[in-house]
Each structure stands twice: as structure tokens, then as C-alpha cells.
Amino acid sequence: MEFSWETLATILAAEPAGIAVCTIIDKHGSVPRGVGTRMLVRADGTIDGTIGGGIGEYEIIAQARRAISSRQSLVTTTSLAGEQGLDSPAICGGWFQTAIAFWSPEDYRKPAKQIANALEQGLTLMLFEYPGGGIVTYEPATGQSTSAGNLPLSVETLLTAWKKEQQPGLQELDGQQLMVTPLLPPPQMVIFGAGHLAIPLVEMASWCGFATTVIDDRDEFADPGRFPKAKKVLTAPMDAVKNLVAPSMTTYFVLITREHRHDDLLLRQLLGLPYAYLGMIGSRRRTTKVKERLVDDGYPVAEIEAIHSPIGLEIGAQTPEEIAISIMAEIISVKNR
């Protein structure tokens, strides 16, 4: 499971020992994960998220456990050069720098919960982390800020210095080195159709960090018990869904309905909205007919041609689980581009 602020807040509320938040703040050469990747390490060595696995991650976990024991933060550099042989435990060839921040429940429980709640509400935050410990969060939309831990700079001084450049990444502000990261709400996946395919698709989307909503016009299919990992499961007629979704450039629409007339009804409501991805299941013949009808009715040709259909990458998928994999692979490809 990837790192999540909600998980962090839950752990801080339950574990008095605190936790280590491990963040890659710099890298060079070939390494598994990028700058800004986070991993949580508990006192017993169990983790949430990953900074790449292998010997490098193993070393960071050991240092993180020591940081929790000593209640001290640190910055460490890990080399993956090894001997460049196949039997070497580290053959990637690069190095990465990790800030291992000790977060105590007494200091960080409240700000962790505030971050989780803000992201849940769809807000974007800027997170400022001092490598030696201490954080400031800033919400550009409202101008509100919070802080925790040891702060070498006042919040006002820090934000004034950052606003001059407004750059993310590892940088120096007013003589202090900080990691500046935009925190974005999780991508939203709206799945229309709650049949057999929706079950593994919701599960896989959850693994990949998507907040999913499932919508179907049948009560017996739109059952929350069938989709324990979904954020919402709604029953609605397919011609009245527009007000049920909050579209944005991080919204992924997946049409896996049981008949093409539903696809037609849905597309007439979704085309023109902001979204990152719009995919429609069905044979090439079926999806072509739906598209042709929309073009005849005056919908923009360019937007219709951009619909991913038939949906998913061509991997010869047959079962619902295999088809779900092909859909998620296509969506991840779009997201990471």
C-alpha cells in the first residue's frame, strides 16, 4: 500500500511510540523511486508505502527504527552502486538522500489529521519540511497555515520567502534548507456500472491510491457490501448522474455499463466536463456506433475521438480480473504521463 496521510493520522492516534516519516529529498542516477516519495516506518519495523524496496529500503527501515527509539530526526544518503555485479545487493547505480523525520503523537497527531481532512475535502496544500524535523502546511486557497515541531524560521518568514519563487523540491529559503511538496487530493475514479468487472476494478484502483465512486441504476448491484474499498456506492438512473460527480482534471471516468444506450446517456452528460480520462467498454463496433451518433448530434469530434474505447490496454484479457488489470494499466499510463 502506498503512503497515505489518513494512515499516518490513524497511526499517530493509536501508537504512543510515534512513527518515522521517510521522504526521498534528493537523488542521482538510477534509483527506484523519485523525489517526494514517502514511507512510514513503525517502531516494530512494519511499513506503509515504499521507497523502492531492496537493500536501500532495508537500510532506511533500520535507521528509521533507531530514529523512533531516540526520538530524533536525521538525513541520510544511501548508495545503490554496489559492485555492479549480478550478485550485488545494490546494482541500480545511483544514490538517494532520505529525510527520516520522527513524528511524535503529542506534536504531530493534530497536523497529520488536518492534512488528511483537507485532502479528503479536495483541497491542495503546500507542505514545508525541515530535514531535521518540523513542518509547516499552507493552504493557498485560504491562506491558512499550521505548524508542528522545531521551526528554524517563523511561519511568516518562511512563507514570505517561498512566495517569491513558489517552487517545489529541495531548496534553500532564508538560509534554511527545506523540502517543499504540493499535496494533492487523491485522484477520483467514477465507475459507471456495478457488474462483475467493477469488483476487481475498485479493488485495484484502491491499491493504486484512487478514491472510487461506483454508480449503477440497480439497487441489488449498487450494494456497498460488494465494494468495501469504494468511497461511495450510489444508485441512480444513467440519465441523471451529472450532479452526482465532482469533475476535475484528476477525475477518471470509466464506463462499464451493460448496454450501449447507457453509454450514450452518460457521454451526453460527461462530454465537456473537466476530466483526466474517459473510457468506455465494448466491442469496437458497439463503441464506434455510440461515437458516430454523438458526432451526428454535434458533439466535438476531437473530444469524442479522445475517448478510450475499446477500454484498456490490449493484453488479450478475458476474465473480469484480467480486464480490470488492462483498464488500470491504461489509466496509470495516462496518469503518469
N, C-alpha and C positions, 0 to 999 in steps of 0.2 A: 504494500500500500504506500502511496506517495505521502509525503509530509502534508499535514493539514493543520490549520490554526485551531479548528474545533477540537481535534485530538489533543493538541498541546494544552488548550484550556482545560479539557477534561482531566488530563493527567495532573496538571498543577493543582486542581481541586481535590485530587484523591491521594496524591503521593507526597508525604511530608519531606522526603529526601530531596525533592526538586528534580530537575532534568537538565540535560545538556542539549542546547540547540547548536548544531554543527552546520556552518554555512560556508560553502566554497566562495572565497572572496577574490581569488586570483588564480590564473592557470597559465601554463605554457606548454606547447607541444600537444601530443596526443594523450588525452585523458578521457575517461568515460562520460563525465557529466560536466555541465557548463557552470559558469559563474552565477551565483544566486541559488544554486541547488541546496536544499536543506534536508537534514536528517535529525530526528530526535533520538537520543540515547538515554535510556533509563538507568537507574543505579545498578540493576541486575544485568545490564548489557543488552537487553532487548531493544529493538529499534522500530521506528516508523519512518518510512521513506528510505532512500538510499542515495549515497554519493558516488555510486559506481560499482560497489562490490569488490571482491578480491582482497589482496593483501593490503592495499591502501586503505580501504574502508575498515579492515580488521584493526589496523594500527590506530585509526581515528577513534574507533569504539573504545579501545583500551585507554587512550588518553582522555576521552570524554568521561569514562568511569572514574578516573583519578580526579578530574575536574569536579565532579559531583561530590566525591569524598572530601576534597579540600575546600569545596565551595569557592573555587577560583576559576576565572576565565583565562583563556590563553589563545595565542595564534600559533599555528604550526604549519610547516611546509613538508609535504610528502612527495618523495621522488618515486616515479614509476619506471625509471630507466632500467633497473636490474642489470643483468649481464647480456640482455638481448638474445638469450638462447631459449629454446622451447621449454626447457626445464626451469626457467627462471620464474619466480612468483610474480614478477612485475615486468612486463615486456612492452607496455604501451609506449614508453619512451619519453614522457613528459613529466611535469610536476604540477601540483596544485597546492594552494595555500588555503587553510581552513581556520575560520574563527570558531572556537569552541566556547560558547557562552554558557555559563552556569546561570540557570533561571531558578530562583527560589520561589516557593509558593507565596511567601509573605510579600515579596516585591513585585512579582510578575503575574500572579493569578488574575488580577483585575485587568491590566492592559491586554493580556492574552485573550480574555473573554471579550473585551471591547473590540479587538481586531476581528475576532471570529464573528461577532454580531454585525459589525459594519460590512464585512464581506457577504454575509448572509443576506443583508439588505440591499446588495448590489452596488455598494459604494466602492470607490477606488481610494486607496491610501498610499502615502509615501512612508516608508519605514527607514529610519536612520539608525544604524547600529555601530556603536563603537566596538572595535575588535576586542578591547579589553573588558567589555561589559557595559551595559547601559543602552537604552533605546529611546527614541522619540518617534511618535507617529504623528502624521499630519494629514488632514483631510482637505484637499484643495477645494472641494465644492463648498465647504462651510467655513474653512479657515480654522477649524478646531484642532487642537494638538493635545497629546498626552505624553507622559514620560515615565521611565522607571529605571532604577539602578543608578550607578555613578555616572554623572554627566560632566565631562571636562569643560563643556560650553553651556551657557544658558540656552534654553529653548529659543528665546528671541534672537540671540546672536547666531545660533545655528541656522534657523530658518531664513534670516536676513541674508546670510552668506550663500545659502543654497539657491534662493530665488534669483540671484544674479545670473546663475548658469542653468539651473534646473536640469542637471544631467544625472542619469543613474550610474551605478557602478561604484567601484572603489575610488575614492577621491579625497583630496585634502580641502577642508573648509575651515577657514580662520585658523590655520595652523594645526588642525586636528584631522587625523585620518579616519574616515568613516566609510561604511558600506551603505549606499543609498539604493533602495529597491522599491519599485512600484508594486503594490499588492493589488491584484485584480480579482474581482469576483470569479468564482468557478464558471467555466463555460456551461451554457444551458443546452440540453438536448430535449427537444419536444418530439415525442414519438406518437404518431397518429396510427392507431391500430394496436390492439392488445392481444393479438393471437399468439400462436406458439413461438414465432420468431421474436416477439417483443421480450419474452422472458430472458433468454440469454443475452439479448442486446442490452437490456437495462443492467444486467449483472456486469457485463464487460465495460459499459460506459461508466459505471460506478468505480470499477478498478482504475479507470483512466482519469478520474477526477471530475467527471461531468455530473452536474445536478440534473436529474432527469424528471420529466413530466410525461405521463402516459395518458392519452385521451382516446376513448372509444365510445361508440353510441350504444353499447350493450352492457347492461349492469353486471351480468354474470362474467364478462371478460374484464371490465374495468373494476377489478376487485383488488384493493390494496394488499390483500393476503397473497396474491400471485406475484406481487412486485415489492418485496421487502426492502430493496435498495433504492426504490424510486422516491423522489422528493414529494411528488404529487401524483395521484391517480384520479382522473376525472371522467365522469360520464357526460357526454354532450352530443347532440346531433352534429354531423360533419359539416352542416351548412351554417353553424353558429359557434365557431371556435375562435374567431379573431380577437374577441375581448378576453379570452382565457390565457393568452400568451403575452409575454412582455418582450418583444423582439429587440435585438441589438446586434452589433457586429460580432458578438460572441455567442450567438444563438444558432443551433444546428437543428434544422427541421428534417425529420425522417418520416416519409410516407410509406407505411407498410400495411395499407388497408386491404380489405378482402375483395374490393371491386373497383373498377376504374371510374365509376360515377362519383365515388367518394374522393378519388384523387382530383377529379375535375372541380368538385366543390371546394376542396381545400386549397388548390392552387389559385383559384379566383380570389381567395381571401389572403393568401400569403404573398403572392407576387406584388412587388412594390414596397414590401416591408424591409427593414434592415435585417440582414442575417449573414452568417458566415458560410452556411452550407444549406442546400435544399436538394434532397434526394428522394427519388420515387421508385418503388419496387415494381416489377412487372416485366413481361417479355418486351422485346424491342418493338414488336408490332403494337402491343397494347399502349406502351408509353408514347410511341410516335403518334397514334391517333389522338391521345389526350392533348399532346402538344399542338398538333395541327388545328384542333378545334379552338384552342386558345389564341393561336395566331389569327385564325379567321375572325375571331371576335375582337381583335385589335390589341391584344396584349403585346408588350415589346418583344420582338423576335430575339434580341440579344439576351434578355433575361431568361426566356424560355429555353434557348439553346444552352444556357449555363446550368440548367437542372441536371443533376447527376442521375442519369437513368439509361439503361438499367442500373440500379444502385449497386455500389460496392465494387471492389477490385475483382478482376477476372481470375479466380483461382480454382475454378471448377467446383465450387461449393455446392453441396447437395442438401445436407441436413440443416435444421434451423441454427444449430450451433456454428456450423461452418459458414453459413450465410451471414450470421452476426459478426463473425471474425472478418469477413470480407468487407462488410459495411464499416466496422470500426477502423479497419486498416485505411480505407479511403478517407474517412473523417479525420483520422490522425494525420494523414498526409496533407490534407487541406489545412488543418490547424497549425501544423509545424512549418508550413511554407510561409 
